[in-house]
Amino acid sequence: MASTMSKGMYVPKESQPKQGGAAAKSKDGEKGGKRKIVAQNKKARHDYAIIDTYEAGLVLTGTEVKSLRQGRTSLADGFVQIDGGEAWLYNAHIPEYSQGSWTNHSARRKRKLLLHREEIDKLSVKSEETGHTIVPLALYFKDGRAKAEIALARGKKEYDKRQTLREKQDRRESDRAIAAAKRKQRGE
C-alpha cells in the first residue's frame, strides 16, 4: 500500500497526514493560535470603564520586534489617536534592542495600528464623544505576529474607582469564606 501511495495514487483527505499551518495549530479564541502576552496595561483597566475592545496589528521595525520578544515594554502612558483616517499608538515604550546597531528604533515613537476601515470609522466617531478615549490594553504575539488589544473607554470618576475596588475586595472575601467552609466540611 505504501508503494502505491508514492506512485501518485489518489488518497482521500481523511487518510492524509496533517501538515503544519493554520489548520494544525491549536485553537484559542476564534481563529488563531495561542497569545503570548508581552505587556498589559493594568492601569487602564483601573482608570477607565471599558466599552468595547478591538484587536489591531502593529507596524514595527525589526529591532522593535526583537525587543518585544524580550518582554521589556510598557503601555502605562500609551494612548491611541486617529489621524488622517489611520490609527496610531502613541507613548508605548518599547526599549531599544540591546544588540541593535545604528538601525535601532526610538523608544517612544508613534506606531501605526492596522484595523479595518469600518473599525477605524467607528472608533473615530465614538472617541470624539465627550469623555471617551482609546487606550491600549495589551501587546502580544499571535501566530508570530505582533498585535495590540485596544479599547474604547470612558474615564472613571474617583468614586467609581473606589466602588470597583470595594466590589473586588468583597468578592475576594466571600470566595475566601466559601473556601474555608468547604475545607472545614472536608475535615469533619
CYANA upper distance limits for C-alpha pairs under 8 A (distance plus 0.5 A):
  1 MET  CA      5 MET  CA      7.04
  2 ALA  CA      6 SER  CA      7.10
  3 SER  CA      7 LYS  CA      7.21
  4 THR  CA      8 GLY  CA      7.73
  4 THR  CA      9 MET  CA      6.68
  5 MET  CA      9 MET  CA      5.80
  5 MET  CA     10 TYR  CA      8.06
  5 MET  CA     11 VAL  CA      7.86
 11 VAL  CA     15 SER  CA      7.33
 11 VAL  CA     16 GLN  CA      7.23
 12 PRO  CA     16 GLN  CA      7.16
 18 LYS  CA     24 ALA  CA      7.38
 19 GLN  CA     23 ALA  CA      8.40
 19 GLN  CA     24 ALA  CA      7.03
 20 GLY  CA     24 ALA  CA      5.80
 20 GLY  CA     25 LYS  CA      7.79
 21 GLY  CA     25 LYS  CA      7.03
 22 ALA  CA     32 GLY  CA      7.65
 22 ALA  CA     33 GLY  CA      8.43
 25 LYS  CA     32 GLY  CA      7.98
 25 LYS  CA     33 GLY  CA      6.32
 26 SER  CA     32 GLY  CA      8.10
 26 SER  CA     33 GLY  CA      5.83
 26 SER  CA     34 LYS  CA      7.58
 27 LYS  CA     31 LYS  CA      7.33
 27 LYS  CA     32 GLY  CA      6.57
 27 LYS  CA     33 GLY  CA      5.83
 27 LYS  CA     34 LYS  CA      7.71
 28 ASP  CA     32 GLY  CA      6.80
 28 ASP  CA     33 GLY  CA      5.92
 28 ASP  CA     34 LYS  CA      6.00
 28 ASP  CA     35 ARG  CA      8.38
 29 GLY  CA     33 GLY  CA      8.34
 32 GLY  CA    142 LYS  CA      7.48
 32 GLY  CA    143 ASP  CA      7.11
 33 GLY  CA    142 LYS  CA      6.82
 33 GLY  CA    143 ASP  CA      6.29
 34 LYS  CA    142 LYS  CA      6.65
 34 LYS  CA    143 ASP  CA      7.70
 35 ARG  CA    140 TYR  CA      6.69
 35 ARG  CA    141 PHE  CA      6.17
 35 ARG  CA    142 LYS  CA      5.38
 35 ARG  CA    143 ASP  CA      8.20
 36 LYS  CA    140 TYR  CA      5.86
 36 LYS  CA    141 PHE  CA      5.62
 36 LYS  CA    142 LYS  CA      7.12
 37 ILE  CA    138 ALA  CA      7.70
 37 ILE  CA    139 LEU  CA      6.68
 37 ILE  CA    140 TYR  CA      4.66
 37 ILE  CA    141 PHE  CA      6.99
 38 VAL  CA     68 LEU  CA      7.26
 38 VAL  CA     69 ARG  CA      7.79
 38 VAL  CA     71 GLY  CA      5.75
 38 VAL  CA     72 ARG  CA      8.30
 38 VAL  CA     73 THR  CA      7.86
 38 VAL  CA    138 ALA  CA      7.99
 38 VAL  CA    139 LEU  CA      6.01
 38 VAL  CA    140 TYR  CA      5.49
 38 VAL  CA    141 PHE  CA      7.90
 39 ALA  CA     71 GLY  CA      7.62
 39 ALA  CA     72 ARG  CA      8.46
 39 ALA  CA     73 THR  CA      6.71
 39 ALA  CA     74 SER  CA      6.90
 39 ALA  CA     75 LEU  CA      7.53
 39 ALA  CA    138 ALA  CA      5.98
 39 ALA  CA    139 LEU  CA      5.67
 39 ALA  CA    140 TYR  CA      7.40
 40 GLN  CA     74 SER  CA      8.22
 40 GLN  CA     75 LEU  CA      7.32
 40 GLN  CA    137 LEU  CA      6.25
 40 GLN  CA    138 ALA  CA      4.76
 40 GLN  CA    139 LEU  CA      7.04
 41 ASN  CA     45 ARG  CA      7.58
 41 ASN  CA     74 SER  CA      8.20
 41 ASN  CA     75 LEU  CA      6.01
 41 ASN  CA     76 ALA  CA      6.32
 41 ASN  CA    136 PRO  CA      7.41
 41 ASN  CA    137 LEU  CA      5.38
 41 ASN  CA    138 ALA  CA      6.47
 42 LYS  CA     46 HIS  CA      6.99
 42 LYS  CA     76 ALA  CA      8.46
 42 LYS  CA    137 LEU  CA      7.89
 43 LYS  CA     47 ASP  CA      6.53
 43 LYS  CA     76 ALA  CA      7.12
 44 ALA  CA     48 TYR  CA      6.13
 44 ALA  CA     76 ALA  CA      8.11
 44 ALA  CA    135 VAL  CA      7.51
 44 ALA  CA    136 PRO  CA      8.27
 44 ALA  CA    137 LEU  CA      7.24
 45 ARG  CA     49 ALA  CA      7.43
 45 ARG  CA     50 ILE  CA      7.58
 45 ARG  CA    137 LEU  CA      8.07
 46 HIS  CA    161 LYS  CA      7.34
 47 ASP  CA    155 GLY  CA      6.72
 47 ASP  CA    156 LYS  CA      6.22
 47 ASP  CA    161 LYS  CA      7.52
 48 TYR  CA    153 ALA  CA      6.26
 48 TYR  CA    154 ARG  CA      5.94
 48 TYR  CA    155 GLY  CA      4.94
 48 TYR  CA    156 LYS  CA      5.64
 49 ALA  CA    153 ALA  CA      5.98
 49 ALA  CA    154 ARG  CA      5.72
 49 ALA  CA    155 GLY  CA      6.68
 49 ALA  CA    156 LYS  CA      6.60
 50 ILE  CA    151 ALA  CA      6.88
 50 ILE  CA    152 LEU  CA      6.77
 50 ILE  CA    153 ALA  CA      5.00
 50 ILE  CA    154 ARG  CA      7.16
 51 ILE  CA    151 ALA  CA      7.54
 51 ILE  CA    152 LEU  CA      6.04
 51 ILE  CA    153 ALA  CA      5.74
 51 ILE  CA    154 ARG  CA      7.71
 52 ASP  CA    151 ALA  CA      6.02
 52 ASP  CA    152 LEU  CA      5.72
 52 ASP  CA    153 ALA  CA      7.64
 53 THR  CA    149 GLU  CA      7.32
 53 THR  CA    150 ILE  CA      6.19
 53 THR  CA    151 ALA  CA      4.67
 53 THR  CA    152 LEU  CA      6.82
 54 TYR  CA    149 GLU  CA      6.24
 54 TYR  CA    150 ILE  CA      5.80
 54 TYR  CA    151 ALA  CA      6.56
 55 GLU  CA    115 LEU  CA      8.32
 55 GLU  CA    147 LYS  CA      7.23
 55 GLU  CA    148 ALA  CA      6.36
 55 GLU  CA    149 GLU  CA      5.19
 55 GLU  CA    150 ILE  CA      6.85
 56 ALA  CA    113 LEU  CA      6.36
 56 ALA  CA    114 LEU  CA      5.79
 56 ALA  CA    115 LEU  CA      5.95
 56 ALA  CA    147 LYS  CA      6.13
 56 ALA  CA    148 ALA  CA      5.69
 56 ALA  CA    149 GLU  CA      6.78
 56 ALA  CA    150 ILE  CA      7.69
 57 GLY  CA    113 LEU  CA      6.12
 57 GLY  CA    114 LEU  CA      5.15
 57 GLY  CA    115 LEU  CA      7.45
 57 GLY  CA    145 ARG  CA      8.16
 57 GLY  CA    146 ALA  CA      6.79
 57 GLY  CA    147 LYS  CA      5.04
 57 GLY  CA    148 ALA  CA      6.66
 58 LEU  CA    111 ARG  CA      7.52
 58 LEU  CA    112 LYS  CA      6.60
 58 LEU  CA    113 LEU  CA      5.41
 58 LEU  CA    114 LEU  CA      6.53
 58 LEU  CA    146 ALA  CA      6.42
 58 LEU  CA    147 LYS  CA      6.21
 58 LEU  CA    148 ALA  CA      7.24
 59 VAL  CA    111 ARG  CA      6.85
 59 VAL  CA    112 LYS  CA      5.96
 59 VAL  CA    113 LEU  CA      6.97
 59 VAL  CA    114 LEU  CA      7.86
 60 LEU  CA     64 GLU  CA      6.47
 60 LEU  CA     65 VAL  CA      7.04
 60 LEU  CA    111 ARG  CA      7.56
 61 THR  CA     65 VAL  CA      7.04
 61 THR  CA    105 HIS  CA      7.92
 62 GLY  CA     66 LYS  CA      6.92
 63 THR  CA     67 SER  CA      6.55
 63 THR  CA     96 GLU  CA      7.79
 63 THR  CA     97 TYR  CA      6.18
 63 THR  CA    100 GLY  CA      7.01
 63 THR  CA    103 THR  CA      8.04
 63 THR  CA    104 ASN  CA      6.42
 63 THR  CA    105 HIS  CA      7.22
 64 GLU  CA     68 LEU  CA      6.53
 64 GLU  CA     94 ILE  CA      7.21
 64 GLU  CA     95 PRO  CA      8.34
 64 GLU  CA     96 GLU  CA      7.72
 64 GLU  CA     97 TYR  CA      7.44
 64 GLU  CA    104 ASN  CA      8.45
 64 GLU  CA    105 HIS  CA      7.31
 65 VAL  CA     69 ARG  CA      6.71
 65 VAL  CA    146 ALA  CA      8.09
 66 LYS  CA     70 GLN  CA      7.08
 66 LYS  CA     97 TYR  CA      7.20
 67 SER  CA     71 GLY  CA      7.32
 67 SER  CA     72 ARG  CA      7.33
 67 SER  CA     73 THR  CA      8.50
 67 SER  CA     94 ILE  CA      7.36
 67 SER  CA     95 PRO  CA      7.15
 67 SER  CA     96 GLU  CA      7.16
 67 SER  CA     97 TYR  CA      5.50
 67 SER  CA     98 SER  CA      8.38
 68 LEU  CA     72 ARG  CA      6.90
 68 LEU  CA     73 THR  CA      7.09
 68 LEU  CA     94 ILE  CA      7.33
 72 ARG  CA     94 ILE  CA      7.42
 72 ARG  CA     95 PRO  CA      7.33
 73 THR  CA     92 ALA  CA      8.14
 73 THR  CA     93 HIS  CA      6.13
 73 THR  CA     94 ILE  CA      5.26
 73 THR  CA     95 PRO  CA      7.02
 74 SER  CA     92 ALA  CA      6.62
 74 SER  CA     93 HIS  CA      5.58
 74 SER  CA     94 ILE  CA      7.23
 75 LEU  CA     91 ASN  CA      8.00
 75 LEU  CA     92 ALA  CA      5.45
 75 LEU  CA     93 HIS  CA      6.91
 75 LEU  CA    136 PRO  CA      7.44
 75 LEU  CA    137 LEU  CA      8.17
 75 LEU  CA    138 ALA  CA      8.10
 76 ALA  CA     92 ALA  CA      7.95
 77 ASP  CA     91 ASN  CA      6.32
 77 ASP  CA     92 ALA  CA      7.12
 78 GLY  CA     89 LEU  CA      7.45
 78 GLY  CA     90 TYR  CA      6.07
 78 GLY  CA     91 ASN  CA      5.10
 78 GLY  CA     92 ALA  CA      5.26
 78 GLY  CA     93 HIS  CA      8.41
 78 GLY  CA    135 VAL  CA      7.23
 78 GLY  CA    136 PRO  CA      6.94
 79 PHE  CA     89 LEU  CA      6.46
 79 PHE  CA     90 TYR  CA      5.95
 79 PHE  CA     91 ASN  CA      7.27
 79 PHE  CA     92 ALA  CA      8.20
 79 PHE  CA    134 ILE  CA      6.75
 79 PHE  CA    135 VAL  CA      5.23
 79 PHE  CA    136 PRO  CA      6.65
 80 VAL  CA     87 ALA  CA      7.24
 80 VAL  CA     88 TRP  CA      6.06
 80 VAL  CA     89 LEU  CA      5.12
 80 VAL  CA     90 TYR  CA      6.52
 80 VAL  CA    133 THR  CA      8.37
 80 VAL  CA    134 ILE  CA      5.80
 80 VAL  CA    135 VAL  CA      6.26
 80 VAL  CA    136 PRO  CA      7.53
 81 GLN  CA     87 ALA  CA      6.32
 81 GLN  CA     88 TRP  CA      5.95
 81 GLN  CA     89 LEU  CA      7.24
 81 GLN  CA     90 TYR  CA      8.10
 81 GLN  CA    134 ILE  CA      7.62
 82 ILE  CA     86 GLU  CA      5.94
 82 ILE  CA     87 ALA  CA      4.96
 82 ILE  CA     88 TRP  CA      6.73
 82 ILE  CA    120 ILE  CA      8.04
 82 ILE  CA    124 SER  CA      6.77
 83 ASP  CA     87 ALA  CA      6.90
 83 ASP  CA     88 TRP  CA      7.75
 85 GLY  CA    120 ILE  CA      7.53
 85 GLY  CA    121 ASP  CA      8.09
 86 GLU  CA    112 LYS  CA      7.96
 86 GLU  CA    113 LEU  CA      8.02
 86 GLU  CA    120 ILE  CA      7.57
 87 ALA  CA    112 LYS  CA      6.63
 87 ALA  CA    113 LEU  CA      5.79
 87 ALA  CA    114 LEU  CA      7.76
 87 ALA  CA    115 LEU  CA      8.05
 87 ALA  CA    120 ILE  CA      7.34
 88 TRP  CA    110 LYS  CA      6.84
 88 TRP  CA    111 ARG  CA      6.02
 88 TRP  CA    112 LYS  CA      5.07
 88 TRP  CA    113 LEU  CA      6.01
 89 LEU  CA    110 LYS  CA      6.06
 89 LEU  CA    111 ARG  CA      5.56
 89 LEU  CA    112 LYS  CA      6.71
 89 LEU  CA    113 LEU  CA      7.11
 89 LEU  CA    136 PRO  CA      8.43
 90 TYR  CA    108 ARG  CA      7.77
 90 TYR  CA    109 ARG  CA      7.38
 90 TYR  CA    110 LYS  CA      5.24
 90 TYR  CA    111 ARG  CA      7.20
 91 ASN  CA    108 ARG  CA      5.68
 91 ASN  CA    109 ARG  CA      7.38
 91 ASN  CA    110 LYS  CA      7.35
 92 ALA  CA    107 ALA  CA      8.46
 92 ALA  CA    108 ARG  CA      6.38
 92 ALA  CA    109 ARG  CA      8.28
 92 ALA  CA    110 LYS  CA      8.34
 93 HIS  CA    107 ALA  CA      5.99
 93 HIS  CA    108 ARG  CA      5.58
 94 ILE  CA    107 ALA  CA      5.60
 94 ILE  CA    108 ARG  CA      7.22
 95 PRO  CA    106 SER  CA      8.20
 95 PRO  CA    107 ALA  CA      5.39
 96 GLU  CA    100 GLY  CA      7.88
 96 GLU  CA    104 ASN  CA      6.73
 96 GLU  CA    105 HIS  CA      6.68
 96 GLU  CA    106 SER  CA      7.23
 96 GLU  CA    107 ALA  CA      6.40
 97 TYR  CA    104 ASN  CA      7.14
100 GLY  CA    104 ASN  CA      5.81
105 HIS  CA    109 ARG  CA      8.49
113 LEU  CA    148 ALA  CA      8.48
115 LEU  CA    119 GLU  CA      6.82
115 LEU  CA    120 ILE  CA      6.87
116 HIS  CA    120 ILE  CA      6.85
117 ARG  CA    121 ASP  CA      6.66
118 GLU  CA    122 LYS  CA      6.59
119 GLU  CA    123 LEU  CA      6.56
120 ILE  CA    124 SER  CA      6.49
121 ASP  CA    125 VAL  CA      6.79
122 LYS  CA    126 LYS  CA      6.67
123 LEU  CA    127 SER  CA      6.30
123 LEU  CA    134 ILE  CA      8.30
123 LEU  CA    152 LEU  CA      7.63
124 SER  CA    128 GLU  CA      6.91
125 VAL  CA    129 GLU  CA      7.59
126 LYS  CA    132 HIS  CA      7.40
126 LYS  CA    152 LEU  CA      8.28
127 SER  CA    132 HIS  CA      5.54
127 SER  CA    133 THR  CA      5.65
127 SER  CA    134 ILE  CA      7.22
127 SER  CA    152 LEU  CA      7.75
128 GLU  CA    132 HIS  CA      7.44
128 GLU  CA    133 THR  CA      8.46
131 GLY  CA    154 ARG  CA      6.11
131 GLY  CA    155 GLY  CA      6.81
132 HIS  CA    152 LEU  CA      7.42
132 HIS  CA    153 ALA  CA      6.11
132 HIS  CA    154 ARG  CA      5.08
132 HIS  CA    155 GLY  CA      7.46
133 THR  CA    152 LEU  CA      6.38
133 THR  CA    153 ALA  CA      5.90
133 THR  CA    154 ARG  CA      6.77
133 THR  CA    155 GLY  CA      8.34
134 ILE  CA    150 ILE  CA      7.28
134 ILE  CA    151 ALA  CA      6.03
134 ILE  CA    152 LEU  CA      5.12
134 ILE  CA    153 ALA  CA      6.45
135 VAL  CA    150 ILE  CA      6.13
135 VAL  CA    151 ALA  CA      5.95
135 VAL  CA    152 LEU  CA      7.19
135 VAL  CA    153 ALA  CA      7.51
136 PRO  CA    148 ALA  CA      7.32
136 PRO  CA    149 GLU  CA      6.44
136 PRO  CA    150 ILE  CA      4.73
136 PRO  CA    151 ALA  CA      6.77
137 LEU  CA    148 ALA  CA      7.95
137 LEU  CA    149 GLU  CA      5.90
137 LEU  CA    150 ILE  CA      5.94
137 LEU  CA    151 ALA  CA      7.24
138 ALA  CA    148 ALA  CA      6.20
138 ALA  CA    149 GLU  CA      5.59
138 ALA  CA    150 ILE  CA      7.72
139 LEU  CA    146 ALA  CA      7.69
139 LEU  CA    147 LYS  CA      6.32
139 LEU  CA    148 ALA  CA      5.05
139 LEU  CA    149 GLU  CA      6.91
140 TYR  CA    146 ALA  CA      6.34
140 TYR  CA    147 LYS  CA      5.88
140 TYR  CA    148 ALA  CA      6.90
141 PHE  CA    145 ARG  CA      5.75
141 PHE  CA    146 ALA  CA      5.08
141 PHE  CA    147 LYS  CA      6.37
142 LYS  CA    146 ALA  CA      7.05
142 LYS  CA    147 LYS  CA      7.30
156 LYS  CA    160 ASP  CA      6.28
156 LYS  CA    161 LYS  CA      6.92
157 LYS  CA    161 LYS  CA      7.01
158 GLU  CA    162 ARG  CA      6.91
159 TYR  CA    163 GLN  CA      6.56
160 ASP  CA    164 THR  CA      6.64
161 LYS  CA    165 LEU  CA      6.70
162 ARG  CA    166 ARG  CA      6.56
163 GLN  CA    167 GLU  CA      6.70
164 THR  CA    168 LYS  CA      6.71
165 LEU  CA    169 GLN  CA      6.75
166 ARG  CA    170 ASP  CA      6.65
167 GLU  CA    171 ARG  CA      6.60
168 LYS  CA    172 ARG  CA      6.71
169 GLN  CA    173 GLU  CA      6.66
170 ASP  CA    174 SER  CA      6.68
171 ARG  CA    175 ASP  CA      6.68
172 ARG  CA    176 ARG  CA      6.74
173 GLU  CA    177 ALA  CA      6.70
174 SER  CA    178 ILE  CA      6.67
175 ASP  CA    179 ALA  CA      6.62
176 ARG  CA    180 ALA  CA      6.59
177 ALA  CA    181 ALA  CA      6.68
178 ILE  CA    182 LYS  CA      6.73
179 ALA  CA    183 ARG  CA      6.70
180 ALA  CA    184 LYS  CA      6.64
181 ALA  CA    185 GLN  CA      6.73
182 LYS  CA    186 ARG  CA      6.80
183 ARG  CA    187 GLY  CA      6.73
184 LYS  CA    188 GLU  CA      6.95
